[in-house]
Amino acid sequence: MQQCHSIAKRGIGTVSPNPPVGALIKVDDQILSTGYHKSYGGPHAEIQAIKNALEFQPDLLTRSTLYVSLEPCCHYGKTPPCVNEIIDRGIPKVVFGCYDPHPLVSGKGAEYLRKAGIEVVGPLLEKESLDLISAFTTNSKEYRPYIILKWAQSSDGFISRLGERTAISQSETAILAHKWRSEADGILIGRTTYEIDQPMLNNRFYAGKSPQVFVLSSDPAFNTKEKWTVINSNNSSEFQKKISDLLKLKIGILLVEGGSKTIQLFLDLGLWDEARIITNSKSLQNGLKAPVCTGVLKEKYTLAKDLICVLKRK
């Protein structure tokens, strides 16, 4: 199952708002094939693993075990149900990492396989499997994007100097930040950040896609020269609905790189899932104070002269 998790991560950045999933097919002590969900709307991990096995020794499938990090689906979506293919190929045993949080599956896939006479084992390494699909879980249960807040701050707690663009983090950390962009479907900033920083908001330093750009403004007449999507909002309930509606645009993961005011708005509303905070060793002594965030520390490490802390919402 740990290998399924490693395989699944190859799909991060290309499958959202679907979950990253990895699978392998084992016969005795040998791995016959592997597969992962490569792109949104493409074949699921189980189907890819079965397809790869069919290219080599298809007769072995009838005495194999399929390992998959997420419960196989049992409904028609972008692709047919995976349970049908598993049954049709005569695979006798399935081991899965965690139940699918989507209400159309959520235990029904495992039960469907059992009723077809297939031995089903799971959940196995459930916590690790759920961690892998945390964005998809938020999409499925809260009906909104998985929201990641990201900012860089000085050692004395300032996000920038007043009224001017301020570079804080190191070049090595900029590469990491662009990796995060490649894994997100959308990126959001506030109007003040747009006007002062004039950011490009694309992925230039890492392989992969650039996210769709959104700018938050209370002025309905405001627009951007880049023709980015402007989100107009004058009250919290309207704001929350518009953010939730981004899921309808296939924005499964939203990266918020706005200034202190924009980020603090998300924090105050409890409308966030992760905060990725980059703290540099330099001191600004004055300027715009960084947001105040309390959460559960998930990860902490140093990159060049920057300390990176990842917090999860309680």
C-alpha positions in Angstrom: 0.0 0.0 0.0 2.9 2.3 0.7 4.0 1.7 -2.9 0.5 2.6 -4.1 0.8 5.9 -2.3 4.2 6.6 -4.0 2.7 5.8 -7.4 -0.4 7.9 -6.7 1.7 11.1 -6.1 2.8 11.0 -9.8 -0.7 12.3 -10.6 -0.6 15.3 -8.2 -1.1 18.5 -10.3 -2.9 16.8 -13.2 -5.9 15.0 -11.7 -7.6 17.6 -9.5 -10.5 17.9 -8.8 -10.3 14.1 -8.9 -8.1 12.4 -6.3 -4.5 11.1 -6.8 -4.8 7.3 -6.7 -2.2 4.5 -7.1 -2.6 0.8 -7.8 -0.6 -2.3 -8.3 -1.4 -5.9 -9.2 0.5 -8.6 -7.4 0.8 -12.4 -8.1 2.4 -14.4 -5.3 5.5 -12.3 -4.4 5.8 -10.6 -7.7 4.4 -7.2 -8.9 2.7 -7.8 -12.2 1.9 -4.2 -13.0 1.2 -0.7 -11.6 -1.0 2.2 -12.6 -2.0 5.6 -11.4 -4.6 8.2 -12.2 -2.8 10.4 -14.7 -5.2 13.1 -15.6 -8.7 14.4 -14.8 -11.2 12.5 -16.9 -8.7 9.8 -17.8 -8.6 6.1 -16.8 -8.5 5.4 -13.0 -5.5 3.8 -11.4 -7.1 0.3 -11.2 -8.0 0.4 -14.9 -4.5 1.5 -15.8 -2.9 -1.3 -13.8 -5.2 -3.8 -15.4 -4.4 -2.5 -18.9 -0.7 -2.7 -18.2 -1.1 -6.3 -16.9 -3.0 -7.3 -20.0 0.0 -6.3 -22.1 2.2 -8.9 -20.4 0.5 -11.9 -18.8 -3.3 -11.5 -18.8 -3.9 -15.1 -17.6 -2.3 -14.2 -14.2 -5.1 -11.8 -13.4 -7.4 -14.6 -12.2 -5.0 -15.4 -9.3 -3.8 -11.9 -8.5 -4.4 -9.3 -5.8 -5.2 -5.8 -6.7 -3.9 -3.1 -4.3 -5.3 0.4 -4.6 -5.0 3.4 -2.4 -8.7 4.3 -2.7 -11.8 2.2 -2.7 -12.8 1.3 -6.4 -15.7 3.4 -7.7 -19.0 1.9 -8.6 -20.7 4.7 -10.5 -20.5 6.3 -14.0 -18.7 9.6 -14.0 -16.1 10.6 -16.6 -15.3 6.9 -16.9 -17.2 3.7 -16.3 -17.2 2.0 -12.8 -13.9 0.4 -11.9 -15.7 -2.4 -10.1 -17.1 -3.8 -13.4 -13.6 -4.1 -14.9 -12.2 -5.8 -11.8 -15.1 -8.3 -11.8 -14.9 -8.9 -15.6 -11.2 -9.7 -15.4 -11.7 -12.3 -12.7 -9.4 -10.6 -10.1 -10.2 -12.6 -6.9 -8.9 -10.2 -4.2 -8.8 -6.4 -3.7 -7.0 -4.5 -0.9 -7.8 -0.8 -0.6 -6.4 2.0 1.4 -9.5 4.0 2.4 -13.1 4.4 1.7 -14.1 6.9 -1.1 -15.5 10.0 0.6 -17.7 10.8 -2.4 -21.3 10.1 -1.5 -21.9 8.2 -4.7 -19.3 5.6 -3.5 -18.5 5.7 0.2 -18.5 2.0 0.9 -20.7 1.0 -2.0 -17.7 0.0 -4.2 -16.3 -2.4 -1.6 -19.8 -3.9 -1.0 -20.4 -4.3 -4.7 -17.2 -6.3 -5.1 -18.0 -8.5 -2.1 -21.4 -9.4 -3.5 -19.7 -10.4 -6.7 -17.6 -13.0 -4.7 -14.4 -11.0 -4.5 -12.4 -11.0 -1.3 -12.1 -7.4 -0.2 -9.6 -6.2 2.5 -9.5 -2.7 3.9 -9.1 0.0 4.9 -5.3 -0.5 5.1 -3.0 2.4 6.1 -6.2 4.4 6.2 -4.7 7.6 7.7 -1.9 7.8 5.0 -4.4 7.1 2.3 -6.8 9.8 3.5 -4.0 12.3 3.8 -3.2 11.7 0.1 -6.8 12.7 -0.9 -7.5 15.4 1.6 -8.3 17.9 -1.2 -10.8 15.5 -2.7 -12.4 14.9 0.7 -13.0 18.6 1.2 -14.4 18.9 -2.3 -16.8 15.9 -1.7 -17.9 16.8 1.8 -17.8 20.6 2.0 -18.6 21.3 -1.6 -15.8 23.8 -2.0 -12.2 23.9 -3.1 -9.4 22.8 -0.8 -7.9 26.1 0.2 -4.2 26.6 0.8 -3.1 30.0 2.3 0.5 30.9 1.5 2.6 33.8 2.5 6.2 34.8 3.2 7.1 36.9 6.3 10.1 38.4 7.9 11.6 37.1 11.1 9.9 40.0 13.0 6.5 39.2 11.5 6.0 41.5 8.6 4.7 40.5 5.2 6.0 43.5 3.3 6.9 47.1 3.6 4.0 49.5 3.4 2.9 50.4 -0.2 5.7 48.6 -2.0 6.6 45.2 -3.4 8.9 43.4 -1.0 10.9 40.3 -1.8 11.3 38.2 1.3 11.9 34.5 0.6 15.0 33.0 -1.1 15.3 31.8 -4.7 15.3 28.2 -3.6 12.0 28.8 -1.8 10.6 30.5 -5.0 11.0 27.2 -6.8 9.1 25.4 -4.1 6.3 28.0 -4.3 6.0 27.5 -8.0 5.8 23.7 -7.4 2.8 24.5 -5.2 1.4 26.6 -8.0 1.7 23.6 -10.4 -0.3 21.5 -8.0 -3.1 24.0 -7.6 -6.0 24.6 -10.0 -6.5 28.2 -9.1 -4.6 31.0 -7.5 -6.2 34.1 -5.8 -4.9 37.5 -4.7 -6.6 40.7 -3.6 -6.8 43.9 -5.5 -4.1 45.7 -3.4 -1.6 42.9 -4.1 -2.5 43.1 -7.8 -1.9 46.9 -8.0 1.2 47.1 -5.8 3.1 43.8 -6.7 1.9 43.5 -10.3 2.5 39.7 -10.0 2.6 37.3 -12.9 1.1 34.4 -10.9 2.2 31.7 -13.3 4.4 28.7 -12.8 7.9 29.7 -14.2 10.3 27.8 -12.0 8.9 24.3 -11.9 7.5 21.7 -14.4 3.8 21.6 -14.8 0.8 23.8 -15.4 0.0 27.3 -14.3 -3.1 27.8 -12.2 -6.2 29.9 -13.2 -5.9 33.4 -11.7 -8.6 35.1 -9.6 -8.5 38.6 -8.1 -10.7 39.6 -5.2 -12.2 43.1 -5.3 -15.2 44.9 -3.7 -15.5 47.2 -6.8 -17.8 45.7 -9.4 -16.2 47.9 -12.1 -12.7 46.7 -11.4 -11.0 44.6 -14.0 -7.4 43.5 -14.8 -5.4 44.1 -17.9 -4.6 40.4 -18.1 -8.4 39.6 -18.2 -8.1 37.4 -15.1 -11.3 36.4 -13.4 -12.4 39.1 -10.9 -14.4 38.0 -7.8 -16.6 40.8 -6.6 -17.9 40.6 -3.1 -19.2 43.0 -0.4 -20.2 40.7 2.4 -19.0 37.5 3.9 -21.9 35.2 2.9 -21.6 36.3 -0.8 -17.9 35.9 -0.6 -18.1 32.3 0.8 -20.6 31.3 -1.9 -18.5 32.6 -4.7 -15.4 30.8 -3.3 -17.5 27.6 -3.0 -18.8 28.0 -6.6 -15.2 27.8 -7.9 -15.6 24.1 -7.5 -18.1 24.2 -10.4 -15.2 25.6 -12.5 -13.1 22.5 -11.6 -11.0 24.5 -9.1 -10.5 21.6 -6.7 -7.4 23.2 -5.1 -7.2 27.0 -4.5 -3.9 28.6 -3.6 -4.4 32.0 -1.9 -1.3 34.2 -2.3 -2.9 37.5 -1.4 -1.7 40.1 1.0 -2.4 40.2 4.8 -6.0 41.5 4.4 -7.1 38.9 1.9 -5.5 36.0 3.8 -6.8 37.2 7.1 -10.3 37.2 5.6 -10.1 33.5 4.8 -8.7 32.9 8.3 -11.4 34.9 10.1 -14.1 33.0 8.2 -12.4 29.6 8.9 -12.4 29.2 5.1 -9.1 27.4 4.8 -7.5 23.9 5.0 -3.7 24.5 5.0 -1.5 27.5 5.7 2.1 27.4 4.3 4.1 30.0 6.0 7.6 30.9 4.8 9.7 32.8 7.4 13.0 34.4 6.3 15.8 35.3 8.7 15.8 39.0 7.6 14.1 41.7 9.7 12.0 44.4 8.2 11.4 46.3 11.5 8.2 47.9 10.2 5.6 47.4 7.5 2.4 45.4 6.9 1.9 42.8 9.7 1.7 39.2 8.6 -1.6 37.3 9.1 -2.3 35.6 12.5 -2.9 31.9 12.1 -3.5 29.2 14.6 -3.7 25.6 13.5 -2.1 22.2 13.9 1.6 22.0 12.8 1.7 19.3 10.1 5.3 19.9 8.8 8.3 22.1 9.6 11.6 22.3 7.7 14.3 24.7 6.5 15.1 25.5 2.9 18.2 27.8 2.4 17.6 30.6 4.9 13.8 30.1 5.0 11.8 28.2 7.6 8.7 26.6 6.1 5.8 25.7 8.4 2.7 23.9 7.2 -0.4 24.2 9.4 -3.7 22.4 9.1 -7.0 23.9 10.2 -8.1 22.4 13.6 
